[in-house]
């Protein structure tokens, strides 16, 4: 199904922002770029910074009274007083990008009164634009998305990632990874949480879990999964909190089975 309805002004801003980001990313990809470390394995590049400045400038021009929370340059801009807050990851998958691996994106979401209303994620290497508006559905390049129909973990393709503290928590994180490997058809680790969640919305993946995430990693993707008919909760099955960094997102059919794996794993460790 193709959506012929016009995008809202907010979604139009998000789409323009991520497309501008993709153009900057593509122009620099594979070339000599300045790479710095924010942590032992946490990288930031000059492209992250350039993209964030461009997105901030666009939002400030279009919506000057809105707040902005973004990864690299701090926030929230605006002092946190507005009902509207843009959540921006200028380059999700920075490690992939820095190593010349074409699996990265930019992501922009909008919260209104603390509720996600708009999201856009753009993968420039595949020219894939994922978009969602609350109550209007989720789309990939204008085509409506639906989550998958897999209803058993043994038939499910799952995806996850590891936080930058992985080296300090190897037994726990690898143990949980192994617990899912024992129950699912397969588990992937792609290096971009934003794309991971979009792939759940698109039905390419059946479920996703991760810990230690930031709001900008997942905000747009969460709305996409919900609007594609999926389910999003915290790691313990409780209501999802964008600021907790703990998430399970799925097609809904395998969700409780994923929660069972997580619960049983942590019970075995206690």
C-alpha positions in Angstrom: 0.0 0.0 0.0 1.3 3.4 -1.0 0.5 6.4 1.3 -0.6 9.3 -0.8 -1.4 11.6 2.1 0.8 14.6 2.7 3.3 14.5 5.5 2.7 16.8 8.4 5.1 19.8 8.8 6.8 18.0 11.6 7.4 14.8 9.6 8.5 16.9 6.6 11.2 18.5 8.8 12.3 15.1 10.1 12.5 13.7 6.5 14.5 16.7 5.2 16.8 16.5 8.2 17.7 12.8 7.7 18.0 13.2 4.0 20.5 16.1 4.4 22.3 13.9 6.9 22.5 11.1 4.4 24.0 13.4 1.7 26.7 14.5 4.1 27.4 10.9 5.2 27.6 9.6 1.6 29.9 12.4 0.5 32.4 11.5 3.3 32.0 7.7 3.3 35.1 5.8 2.4 37.3 8.9 2.5 39.8 10.2 5.0 37.9 11.5 8.0 38.9 12.6 11.5 38.0 10.0 14.1 38.3 10.5 17.8 37.5 8.4 20.9 34.8 9.3 23.4 35.5 6.1 25.3 37.6 2.9 25.0 35.6 1.7 22.0 33.1 4.6 21.5 34.0 6.7 18.4 32.9 10.0 17.1 33.8 11.4 13.7 33.8 14.8 12.0 30.8 13.6 10.1 28.8 13.0 13.3 29.5 16.6 14.2 28.8 18.1 10.8 25.5 16.3 10.5 24.3 17.3 13.9 25.1 20.9 13.2 23.1 20.8 10.0 20.1 19.1 11.6 20.1 21.5 14.5 20.2 24.5 12.1 17.3 23.1 10.1 15.1 22.5 13.2 16.0 25.9 14.7 15.0 27.6 11.4 11.7 25.7 11.1 10.8 25.4 14.7 12.8 28.0 16.7 10.8 27.5 20.0 11.4 23.7 20.1 13.9 21.9 22.2 16.6 19.6 20.7 18.3 16.6 22.4 21.1 15.2 20.3 24.1 12.9 20.8 27.2 15.0 20.2 26.7 18.6 21.0 24.7 18.4 24.2 21.1 19.3 25.0 18.4 19.9 25.4 18.8 23.1 23.5 16.0 25.4 24.6 16.3 24.6 28.3 13.7 21.9 28.3 10.8 24.3 28.5 9.0 23.5 25.2 6.2 20.9 24.8 8.2 19.8 21.7 11.5 18.0 21.8 13.4 16.8 18.8 15.6 13.7 19.5 18.5 13.4 17.1 21.2 10.8 16.3 23.3 12.3 13.5 25.1 9.1 12.7 23.9 5.8 14.2 26.5 3.1 13.4 29.5 5.3 13.7 31.9 2.4 14.2 30.6 0.8 11.0 31.0 4.1 9.2 34.5 4.6 10.5 35.5 1.2 9.3 34.0 1.6 5.8 31.1 -0.8 6.5 27.9 0.5 4.7 25.5 -0.1 7.6 24.6 3.2 9.2 21.9 5.9 9.3 20.6 9.1 10.8 17.5 9.3 12.9 15.2 12.1 14.0 12.2 11.9 16.2 9.8 14.4 17.8 8.2 14.1 21.3 5.2 16.2 22.1 4.4 16.4 25.8 6.6 13.4 26.3 5.0 11.2 23.7 6.7 10.2 20.5 4.7 11.6 17.5 7.1 11.6 14.5 10.1 9.5 13.5 12.3 9.3 10.5 15.4 7.1 9.8 17.4 7.2 6.6 20.0 4.7 5.4 21.8 6.5 2.6 23.7 3.4 1.3 20.4 1.7 0.4 18.3 4.9 -0.1 15.9 3.6 2.5 13.7 6.1 4.3 11.7 4.8 7.2 9.0 7.1 8.5 6.2 7.1 11.0 3.6 9.4 12.5 1.5 8.4 15.5 -1.9 7.0 14.3 -0.9 7.2 10.6 1.3 4.1 10.2 4.9 3.3 9.4 6.4 3.4 6.0 9.5 2.5 4.0 9.9 4.8 1.0 6.2 5.4 1.1 5.1 1.8 1.3 3.3 0.8 4.5 5.1 -1.5 6.8 3.8 -4.5 8.9 5.7 -6.6 11.3 6.4 -10.2 10.6 4.1 -13.2 11.3 6.6 -15.5 13.0 5.0 -16.8 16.2 7.7 -19.1 17.6 11.2 -18.2 18.7 12.6 -21.2 16.9 11.3 -19.6 13.6 12.4 -16.1 14.5 15.4 -14.1 13.3 16.4 -11.8 16.2 18.8 -8.9 16.4 20.7 -7.2 19.2 23.6 -5.0 20.1 26.0 -4.5 22.9 26.6 -1.3 24.9 30.0 0.4 25.0 30.5 -1.2 28.5 30.4 -4.7 27.0 34.0 -5.5 28.0 33.0 -4.8 31.6 29.9 -7.1 31.5 31.0 -9.9 29.2 29.6 -12.9 31.2 26.2 -11.3 31.5 25.8 -9.9 28.0 27.2 -12.9 26.2 25.3 -15.2 28.5 22.0 -13.6 27.5 23.1 -13.6 23.8 23.7 -17.4 24.1 20.4 -17.9 25.8 18.7 -16.4 22.8 20.9 -18.4 20.4 19.6 -21.6 22.1 16.0 -20.7 21.5 15.8 -18.7 18.2 16.5 -19.6 14.5 19.3 -17.1 14.5 20.6 -13.9 16.1 22.3 -11.0 14.3 24.4 -8.1 15.6 24.5 -5.3 13.0 26.0 -2.3 14.8 23.1 0.2 14.4 20.3 0.0 16.9 18.2 2.4 14.9 18.3 0.2 11.8 17.8 -2.9 14.0 14.5 -1.6 15.2 13.4 -0.4 11.7 14.1 -3.9 10.5 11.7 -5.2 13.1 9.1 -2.8 11.8 9.7 -3.9 8.3 9.3 -7.6 9.1 13.0 -8.4 8.3 13.7 -9.2 11.9 11.2 -10.7 14.3 12.5 -9.2 17.6 15.2 -7.0 19.1 16.6 -6.5 22.6 19.3 -4.4 24.0 20.5 -2.5 27.1 22.5 0.7 27.6 20.9 2.6 24.8 20.3 6.4 24.6 17.0 8.0 23.6 18.4 9.1 20.3 19.4 5.6 19.4 15.8 4.2 19.5 13.2 7.0 19.6 12.2 7.0 15.9 12.4 3.2 15.7 10.1 2.7 18.7 7.4 4.6 16.9 8.0 2.7 13.7 7.5 -0.6 15.4 4.4 0.5 17.2 2.9 1.9 14.1 3.8 -1.2 12.1 1.7 -3.3 14.6 4.5 -4.5 16.9 5.1 -4.3 20.6 7.7 -2.5 22.6 8.4 -2.9 26.4 11.1 -2.7 28.9 13.5 -5.6 29.3 11.3 -6.9 32.2 8.1 -6.6 30.2 7.0 -3.4 31.9 6.1 -0.2 30.1 8.8 1.1 27.8 10.7 4.1 29.1 12.8 5.9 26.5 15.3 7.1 29.1 15.9 3.7 30.6 18.0 2.4 27.7 16.4 -1.1 28.2 14.2 -2.4 25.4 12.5 -5.4 23.8 10.8 -4.7 20.5 9.1 -7.4 18.4 6.3 -8.4 16.1 4.3 -9.0 19.2 3.8 -12.7 18.5 7.2 -13.7 20.0 7.4 -11.0 22.6 6.4 -13.0 25.6 8.7 -15.8 24.6 11.6 -13.2 24.4 10.7 -11.9 27.8 10.7 -15.5 29.1 14.2 -16.0 27.9 15.4 -12.8 29.6 13.6 -13.6 32.8 14.9 -17.2 33.0 18.4 -16.1 32.2 18.6 -13.5 35.0 16.8 -15.9 37.4 19.5 -18.5 36.8 22.2 -15.8 37.7 20.6 -14.8 41.0 
